[in-house]
Amino acid sequence: MPRYPHVSPVVAAMPGRIYSSLAHRMAAHPGETYPLHVGDTYMEPAVGCRMQDLTVADHPGMHRYSSVQGDRALLDAICARTERTQGVPTPRDAVLVTAGATGGLGAVCGALVGLGDEVIILAPFWPLIAGIVHTMGGKPVPVPFFPDADTPITPEAAVKAVEAAITDRTVALYVNTPHNPTGRVIPQPVLAALAELTRKHDLWLLADEVYEHYVYRGEHAYTRPLAPERTFSNHSFSKAYGMAGNRCGYVVGPPEVMPELRKVSTHVWYSTPTASQIAAYNALQGPGDAWAAKARDLYADVGARAAARLGVPAPEGSTFLFLDVADALDDRGVDGLLSDCVDQGLLVGPGESFGPYPTHVRLCFTSVEPERALRGVDVLARCLGR
């Protein structure tokens, strides 16, 4: 007689809510609310890239399956864009269109991570990557990596931190830049040193570059050109062009390994929604880059204003601030602070969602309109006594 309910021990150990268990209280709040806990944008996609812009007359078959790898026109557009931005030859068989970057990283880990294999994750980290590695039977190994915003990230410190965590079970290194949650941007010399380290130890390199368009000082450095034979770069139309609800992204990796990723994607989501791929293709024809340029200016402004109000350095990239609030906590800890914030309509992410950071919180300054986001930041500042 089977036990009821019976679930996988791996899944049973995973949190059901990543960012907040207080959403039910937020829903009952009588006044204005500030949901700054989830990374999203208040902006609608560019004209021509919205679902309302797509018709069956213009796109026969938009409600049918696409190929597992992706729509041919979109694949070719991705190849052209990738060769232009990364300077690395990118044949069609190096690309897989995915159900967002989350699906892409799931396919990568499903193909590369075996039972008990270790994946080094630079901490603090995007919470879902730890869950993805767990789901595939692997072990995420967080490595504290990002110093405070006033301290440069150096190649020597980066290599020392990561190499100390490598064991005979390590199969991959996960690198995210521009970074969620800290807002840091990893410099090219640091990426080059890490790429060489993965080559030295024969590891895969998982590059999460979903915020590639959102660097506010300097330029984004791509990881794949540094070690194309072992790098899987993950990209997102959600973050790039405000299309999170479409669930469309892509992975670019070594062509000889991509069939293994397609095996995983086939048995998890089969094919990425066809209508979403059409919208993504339209974004790559020009409207998306114009949209992203406008968004970058708006995001940089509100991020700098939010940081100034909280007394922390402006973000270098992405759409987040990650604050150590230890000096404002009472004996209730971060949970007490989060509860006080919810009483005033604000949700932010607890630091422990991002690794061993029990005195931190994360906020996304683009999830609602700028002035509304800044009113939410004011709530946090008052709760912190700043």
Secondary structure per residue as TSV (DSSP state, phi and psi in degrees):
chain	resnum	aa	ss	phi	psi
A	1	M	-	360.0	120.5
A	2	P	-	-69.6	147.7
A	3	R	-	-68.5	147.8
A	4	Y	S	-133.0	133.2
A	5	P	S	-80.3	148.2
A	6	H	-	-114.6	120.1
A	7	V	-	-129.8	163.0
A	8	S	-	-60.4	133.8
A	9	P	H	-57.6	-33.2
A	10	V	H	-62.4	-46.5
A	11	V	H	-70.0	-38.9
A	12	A	H	-59.6	-30.4
A	13	A	T	-83.8	-7.7
A	14	M	S	-87.3	145.4
A	15	P	-	-70.0	143.1
A	16	G	S	-80.6	-36.6
A	17	R	-	-109.5	124.9
A	18	I	S	-78.2	-46.9
A	19	Y	S	-106.8	-32.8
A	20	S	-	-155.3	132.2
A	21	S	S	-100.1	11.2
A	22	L	-	-105.8	9.3
A	23	A	H	-60.7	-32.8
A	24	H	H	-64.9	-34.7
A	25	R	H	-72.1	-36.1
A	26	M	H	-60.8	-41.3
A	27	A	H	-62.8	-26.6
A	28	A	T	-92.1	-0.3
A	29	H	-	-67.7	131.2
A	30	P	S	-79.7	-18.6
A	31	G	S	-107.0	-160.4
A	32	E	-	-64.1	143.1
A	33	T	-	-117.3	156.7
A	34	Y	E	-134.1	83.5
A	35	P	E	-81.0	78.7
A	36	L	-	-96.3	20.0
A	37	H	S	-93.0	-18.4
A	38	V	S	-114.7	137.7
A	39	G	-	-77.6	102.9
A	40	D	-	-152.1	-177.4
A	41	T	-	-126.3	150.2
A	42	Y	S	-82.7	-12.3
A	43	M	S	-83.9	139.4
A	44	E	-	-79.2	154.1
A	45	P	-	-61.6	168.0
A	46	A	-	-63.9	152.0
A	47	V	T	-59.6	135.1
A	48	G	T	96.9	-13.2
A	49	C	S	-116.2	8.5
A	50	R	S	-97.4	153.8
A	51	M	G	-58.1	-36.2
A	52	Q	G	-66.5	-15.9
A	53	D	G	-85.4	-9.7
A	54	L	-	-101.2	132.2
A	55	T	-	-128.4	154.8
A	56	V	T	-64.5	-32.5
A	57	A	T	-60.7	-40.3
A	58	D	T	-82.5	-27.4
A	59	H	S	-134.0	72.6
A	60	P	T	-57.2	135.0
A	61	G	T	89.5	6.3
A	62	M	T	-66.9	-14.8
A	63	H	T	-102.8	10.7
A	64	R	S	-101.8	170.4
A	65	Y	-	-63.4	147.8
A	66	S	-	-96.2	-179.9
A	67	S	-	-67.3	157.6
A	68	V	S	-58.8	-42.4
A	69	Q	S	-68.6	-34.6
A	70	G	-	138.3	163.4
A	71	D	-	-62.3	134.8
A	72	R	H	-60.0	-43.4
A	73	A	H	-62.6	-41.4
A	74	L	H	-66.7	-42.6
A	75	L	H	-56.9	-44.8
A	76	D	H	-66.0	-37.6
A	77	A	H	-66.3	-39.2
A	78	I	H	-64.7	-43.4
A	79	C	H	-59.3	-45.4
A	80	A	H	-63.8	-44.2
A	81	R	H	-65.3	-42.1
A	82	T	H	-65.5	-41.7
A	83	E	H	-63.9	-36.2
A	84	R	H	-70.0	-41.6
A	85	T	H	-86.2	-31.3
A	86	Q	H	-105.6	-16.9
A	87	G	-	68.8	24.6
A	88	V	S	-121.8	131.9
A	89	P	-	-53.3	132.5
A	90	T	-	-133.7	89.2
A	91	P	-	-71.0	163.3
A	92	R	G	-58.6	-34.5
A	93	D	G	-77.3	4.7
A	94	A	G	-93.7	0.0
A	95	V	E	-121.5	140.8
A	96	L	E	-131.4	123.1
A	97	V	E	-79.2	134.5
A	98	T	E	-129.5	168.2
A	99	A	S	-79.7	74.0
A	100	G	H	74.1	171.3
A	101	A	H	-66.3	-26.4
A	102	T	H	-61.4	-46.7
A	103	G	H	-63.3	-37.6
A	104	G	H	-62.2	-46.8
A	105	L	H	-68.0	-30.8
A	106	G	H	-63.8	-41.7
A	107	A	H	-66.2	-40.6
A	108	V	H	-61.9	-50.6
A	109	C	H	-67.7	-35.2
A	110	G	H	-62.6	-32.7
A	111	A	H	-83.8	-30.0
A	112	L	H	-109.1	-21.4
A	113	V	-	-104.9	119.6
A	114	G	-	-97.2	175.3
A	115	L	T	-59.0	120.9
A	116	G	T	84.4	-5.0
A	117	D	-	-67.8	148.5
A	118	E	E	-106.4	139.1
A	119	V	E	-121.1	119.2
A	120	I	E	-77.4	130.2
A	121	I	E	-123.6	122.1
A	122	L	E	-68.9	126.7
A	123	A	E	-109.2	149.3
A	124	P	S	-65.4	162.6
A	125	F	-	-138.7	159.9
A	126	W	-	-61.8	122.4
A	127	P	H	-59.1	-34.2
A	128	L	H	-66.5	-23.6
A	129	I	H	-66.0	-37.0
A	130	A	H	-64.3	-41.9
A	131	G	H	-65.8	-37.0
A	132	I	H	-62.8	-46.6
A	133	V	H	-61.8	-44.7
A	134	H	H	-57.6	-45.6
A	135	T	H	-59.4	-34.5
A	136	M	T	-85.7	7.2
A	137	G	T	89.5	3.8
A	138	G	-	-91.6	-178.5
A	139	K	E	-123.9	112.6
A	140	P	E	-72.9	135.8
A	141	V	E	-119.5	96.8
A	142	P	E	-70.2	135.9
A	143	V	E	-123.4	112.9
A	144	P	E	-55.0	125.3
A	145	F	-	-134.7	-40.9
A	146	F	-	-91.8	112.7
A	147	P	-	-72.5	178.3
A	148	D	-	-62.8	162.9
A	149	A	T	-63.8	-17.6
A	150	D	T	-88.2	-6.7
A	151	T	S	-106.0	124.6
A	152	P	-	-64.9	149.9
A	153	I	-	-90.6	120.1
A	154	T	-	-109.0	152.2
A	155	P	H	-58.3	-40.8
A	156	E	H	-64.1	-45.8
A	157	A	H	-66.6	-37.2
A	158	A	H	-63.7	-48.6
A	159	V	H	-64.4	-42.1
A	160	K	H	-60.7	-44.4
A	161	A	H	-65.8	-45.2
A	162	V	H	-73.5	-43.7
A	163	E	H	-63.0	-31.8
A	164	A	T	-65.4	-20.7
A	165	A	T	-96.0	-6.0
A	166	I	-	-76.1	131.3
A	167	T	-	-127.2	-177.7
A	168	D	T	-74.1	-5.2
A	169	R	T	-100.0	-3.6
A	170	T	E	-72.9	130.1
A	171	V	E	-119.3	-17.6
A	172	A	E	-157.5	157.6
A	173	L	E	-120.4	128.8
A	174	Y	E	-102.0	124.3
A	175	V	E	-125.8	129.8
A	176	N	E	-122.7	116.9
A	177	T	S	-153.0	137.9
A	178	P	S	-52.5	149.4
A	179	H	-	-97.1	134.3
A	180	N	T	-108.8	115.0
A	181	P	T	-109.7	-2.2
A	182	T	T	-80.9	-19.0
A	183	G	-	78.3	8.6
A	184	R	-	-81.4	158.8
A	185	V	-	-121.3	124.1
A	186	I	-	-77.2	123.5
A	187	P	-	-66.4	154.7
A	188	Q	H	-57.5	-42.5
A	189	P	H	-60.8	-32.7
A	190	V	H	-70.4	-44.1
A	191	L	H	-60.0	-40.7
A	192	A	H	-63.1	-40.7
A	193	A	H	-65.9	-39.9
A	194	L	H	-68.3	-38.7
A	195	A	H	-61.6	-42.8
A	196	E	H	-65.9	-34.0
A	197	L	H	-65.0	-41.1
A	198	T	H	-65.8	-33.9
A	199	R	H	-67.7	-42.1
A	200	K	H	-59.7	-40.4
A	201	H	T	-102.0	7.4
A	202	D	T	55.6	54.8
A	203	L	-	-109.4	155.9
A	204	W	E	-77.2	153.0
A	205	L	E	-121.6	114.3
A	206	L	E	-100.9	108.9
A	207	A	E	-102.6	115.1
A	208	D	E	-99.1	105.2
A	209	E	-	-122.1	38.4
A	210	V	T	-67.9	-21.1
A	211	Y	T	-101.0	27.6
A	212	E	T	-55.4	-30.4
A	213	H	T	-80.3	-11.1
A	214	Y	-	-116.5	72.3
A	215	V	B	-116.9	126.6
A	216	Y	S	-102.7	-13.8
A	217	R	S	-136.7	121.1
A	218	G	S	79.9	-155.1
A	219	E	-	-131.0	155.4
A	220	H	-	-71.7	134.3
A	221	A	-	-102.3	122.0
A	222	Y	-	-79.1	145.3
A	223	T	S	-85.8	-37.6
A	224	R	G	-58.1	-39.2
A	225	P	G	-60.3	-19.9
A	226	L	G	-81.7	-24.3
A	227	A	-	-159.0	67.2
A	228	P	T	-64.0	-22.7
A	229	E	T	-75.0	-11.5
A	230	R	T	-135.5	3.4
A	231	T	E	-100.3	136.7
A	232	F	E	-116.0	108.1
A	233	S	E	-94.1	131.4
A	234	N	E	-111.8	132.0
A	235	H	E	-133.2	158.4
A	236	S	E	-140.3	128.0
A	237	F	H	-75.4	-19.0
A	238	S	H	-60.1	-57.4
A	239	K	H	-78.1	-38.0
A	240	A	H	-66.2	-43.9
A	241	Y	H	-130.9	19.8
A	242	G	T	68.5	38.1
A	243	M	-	-122.2	40.1
A	244	A	G	-60.7	-36.8
A	245	G	G	-68.5	-15.5
A	246	N	G	-78.5	-23.0
A	247	R	-	55.3	67.3
A	248	C	-	-141.6	130.2
A	249	G	E	-154.2	-165.6
A	250	Y	E	-160.3	157.0
A	251	V	E	-118.6	138.1
A	252	V	E	-118.7	126.8
A	253	G	-	-153.8	-175.5
A	254	P	-	-59.8	125.0
A	255	P	T	-55.9	-33.1
A	256	E	T	-70.6	-16.9
A	257	V	T	-102.0	-18.9
A	258	M	H	-59.5	-31.5
A	259	P	H	-58.7	-30.0
A	260	E	H	-68.6	-37.4
A	261	L	H	-65.1	-38.5
A	262	R	H	-65.2	-31.9
A	263	K	H	-59.4	-44.7
A	264	V	H	-65.6	-49.0
A	265	S	H	-62.5	-35.9
A	266	T	H	-58.2	-39.8
A	267	H	H	-94.6	1.0
A	268	V	H	-109.7	-53.8
A	269	W	T	-127.6	0.5
A	270	Y	S	65.6	-69.9
A	271	S	S	-144.2	150.1
A	272	T	-	-70.6	141.7
A	273	P	-	-48.7	128.5
A	274	T	H	-62.6	-43.9
A	275	A	H	-61.0	-37.9
A	276	S	H	-64.7	-37.0
A	277	Q	H	-68.2	-36.1
A	278	I	H	-64.2	-44.5
A	279	A	H	-62.1	-39.0
A	280	A	H	-65.2	-42.6
A	281	Y	H	-58.4	-45.5
A	282	N	H	-59.7	-39.2
A	283	A	H	-61.2	-37.0
A	284	L	T	-77.9	-3.8
A	285	Q	T	-88.3	7.9
A	286	G	T	131.3	-44.8
A	287	P	H	-58.4	-34.4
A	288	G	H	-65.5	-43.9
A	289	D	H	-67.5	-37.6
A	290	A	H	-64.8	-41.6
A	291	W	H	-61.4	-46.0
A	292	A	H	-65.1	-36.6
A	293	A	H	-63.3	-42.9
A	294	K	H	-65.1	-45.2
A	295	A	H	-61.2	-40.2
A	296	R	H	-58.9	-44.2
A	297	D	H	-64.2	-43.8
A	298	L	H	-66.0	-43.0
A	299	Y	H	-64.9	-42.7
A	300	A	H	-60.1	-41.3
A	301	D	H	-65.9	-50.8
A	302	V	H	-68.8	-33.8
A	303	G	H	-64.1	-42.0
A	304	A	H	-66.2	-40.3
A	305	R	H	-67.5	-40.5
A	306	A	H	-63.5	-43.8
A	307	A	H	-62.9	-42.8
A	308	A	H	-61.7	-41.3
A	309	R	H	-63.7	-33.1
A	310	L	H	-92.6	-4.0
A	311	G	T	73.1	34.2
A	312	V	S	-126.8	161.5
A	313	P	-	-62.6	148.7
A	314	A	-	-64.2	147.6
A	315	P	-	-66.0	145.4
A	316	E	S	-79.9	-27.5
A	317	G	B	-169.5	-174.3
A	318	S	T	62.2	-155.8
A	319	T	T	-133.8	32.8
A	320	F	E	-134.6	155.8
A	321	L	E	-124.5	139.6
A	322	F	E	-125.3	112.3
A	323	L	E	-115.4	138.0
A	324	D	E	-87.2	115.8
A	325	V	-	-112.5	24.1
A	326	A	G	-55.3	-37.0
A	327	D	G	-70.9	-11.2
A	328	A	G	-106.8	1.6
A	329	L	-	-90.3	143.1
A	330	D	-	-101.3	-163.3
A	331	D	T	-70.5	-4.2
A	332	R	T	-84.8	-11.1
A	333	G	H	69.4	-159.2
A	334	V	H	-62.4	-33.9
A	335	D	H	-58.0	-38.8
A	336	G	H	-66.4	-41.2
A	337	L	H	-62.7	-45.2
A	338	L	H	-60.9	-38.8
A	339	S	H	-64.5	-42.6
A	340	D	H	-62.5	-39.1
A	341	C	H	-64.9	-43.6
A	342	V	H	-62.6	-34.7
A	343	D	H	-58.5	-23.3
A	344	Q	T	-109.1	15.9
A	345	G	T	87.8	12.1
A	346	L	E	-111.0	132.9
A	347	L	E	-116.7	129.0
A	348	V	-	-130.1	165.3
A	349	G	E	-87.5	134.0
A	350	P	E	-71.8	141.4
A	351	G	G	-59.4	-30.1
A	352	E	G	-68.3	-13.5
A	353	S	G	-68.6	-17.9
A	354	F	G	-112.1	11.4
A	355	G	S	128.1	-164.1
A	356	P	S	-78.7	68.7
A	357	Y	-	-131.1	68.1
A	358	P	T	-70.6	-11.0
A	359	T	T	-113.1	19.1
A	360	H	E	-111.8	160.2
A	361	V	E	-136.4	153.6
A	362	R	E	-119.4	140.7
A	363	L	E	-130.7	147.5
A	364	C	E	-103.4	122.6
A	365	F	T	-92.6	8.6
A	366	T	T	-118.9	3.8
A	367	S	S	-75.1	-22.0
A	368	V	S	-134.4	171.8
A	369	E	-	-54.9	147.9
A	370	P	H	-51.7	-49.6
A	371	E	H	-66.6	-35.4
A	372	R	H	-67.8	-41.9
A	373	A	H	-59.2	-40.8
A	374	L	H	-69.7	-30.8
A	375	R	H	-66.0	-36.7
A	376	G	H	-64.4	-39.6
A	377	V	H	-62.6	-38.3
A	378	D	H	-59.9	-40.5
A	379	V	H	-59.2	-47.6
A	380	L	H	-62.3	-43.8
A	381	A	H	-59.9	-41.5
A	382	R	H	-65.8	-41.1
A	383	C	H	-64.1	-28.6
A	384	L	H	-88.5	-7.0
A	385	G	T	71.8	32.5
A	386	R	-	-108.2	360.0
